[in-house]
Amino acid sequence: MDLTFITNLYLPIVMVICLCVGYVMKHWLKDMDNKIIPTVLAIIGVILACLGAETITLEVVAGGLVSGLASTGLHQAFKQIIENKKGE
């Protein structure tokens, strides 16, 4: 199954905003369970994508979901890069 069509759903500005919100949630809200963060970012991604779109379609909602969840993966990638540089 070819899933490359998912890359067409990325909304970079939504991903960057969600990345920043996730960072704030992770570092400033100490009592929050980390399992909640991807769910919150997915919801925020959908809201931002719908606000930025002229019409709300299923594709816009999916783009918001993908971008919100991708920001979680992007954070983990940055974290791995930074930790590897500290270990050298």
C-alpha positions as CSV (number, residue, x, y, z in Angstrom):
1,M,0.0,0.0,0.0
2,D,1.4,3.4,-1.0
3,L,0.9,6.0,1.6
4,T,2.9,8.8,0.0
5,F,-0.4,10.8,-0.5
6,I,-0.1,11.6,3.2
7,T,2.8,14.0,2.5
8,N,0.3,16.1,0.5
9,L,-1.7,16.8,3.6
10,Y,1.1,18.5,5.6
11,L,0.4,22.1,6.5
12,P,3.8,23.5,7.5
13,I,2.4,26.6,9.4
14,V,0.1,24.4,11.4
15,M,2.9,21.9,12.2
16,V,5.2,24.7,13.4
17,I,2.4,26.2,15.7
18,C,1.6,22.7,17.1
19,L,5.3,22.1,17.6
20,C,5.5,25.3,19.7
21,V,2.3,24.5,21.7
22,G,3.6,21.0,22.4
23,Y,6.9,22.3,23.6
24,V,5.2,24.7,26.0
25,M,2.9,21.9,27.2
26,K,5.8,19.6,27.8
27,H,8.0,22.0,29.6
28,W,5.7,24.3,31.4
29,L,2.8,22.1,32.5
30,K,4.6,19.6,34.7
31,D,1.5,17.8,36.0
32,M,0.3,16.9,32.5
33,D,0.6,13.3,31.3
34,N,2.7,13.1,28.2
35,K,0.1,10.7,26.6
36,I,-2.3,13.7,26.3
37,I,0.0,15.9,24.2
38,P,-0.4,14.2,20.8
39,T,-4.2,14.2,21.2
40,V,-4.3,17.9,22.1
41,L,-2.0,18.7,19.2
42,A,-4.2,16.8,16.8
43,I,-7.2,18.8,17.9
44,I,-5.3,22.1,17.7
45,G,-4.1,21.1,14.2
46,V,-7.7,20.5,13.1
47,I,-8.8,23.8,14.5
48,L,-6.0,25.8,12.9
49,A,-6.5,24.1,9.6
50,C,-10.2,24.9,9.6
51,L,-9.5,28.5,10.6
52,G,-7.1,28.8,7.7
53,A,-9.3,27.2,5.1
54,E,-11.9,28.9,3.0
55,T,-14.2,25.9,3.2
56,I,-14.1,23.1,5.7
57,T,-13.7,19.7,4.0
58,L,-12.6,16.3,5.0
59,E,-9.2,17.0,3.4
60,V,-8.7,20.1,5.5
61,V,-9.6,18.2,8.7
62,A,-7.2,15.3,7.7
63,G,-4.5,17.8,6.9
64,G,-4.9,19.4,10.4
65,L,-4.7,16.0,12.0
66,V,-1.7,14.9,10.1
67,S,0.1,18.2,10.8
68,G,-0.7,18.2,14.5
69,L,0.5,14.6,14.9
70,A,3.6,15.2,12.7
71,S,4.7,18.0,15.1
72,T,5.0,15.3,17.8
73,G,7.2,13.2,15.6
74,L,9.2,16.3,14.6
75,H,9.8,17.1,18.3
76,Q,11.0,13.6,18.9
77,A,13.4,13.8,15.9
78,F,14.9,17.1,17.2
79,K,15.2,15.5,20.6
80,Q,17.2,12.6,19.3
81,I,19.5,14.8,17.3
82,I,20.2,17.1,20.3
83,E,20.8,14.1,22.7
84,N,23.2,12.5,20.2
85,K,25.2,15.7,19.9
86,K,25.4,16.0,23.7
87,G,26.7,12.4,24.0
88,E,29.6,13.0,21.6
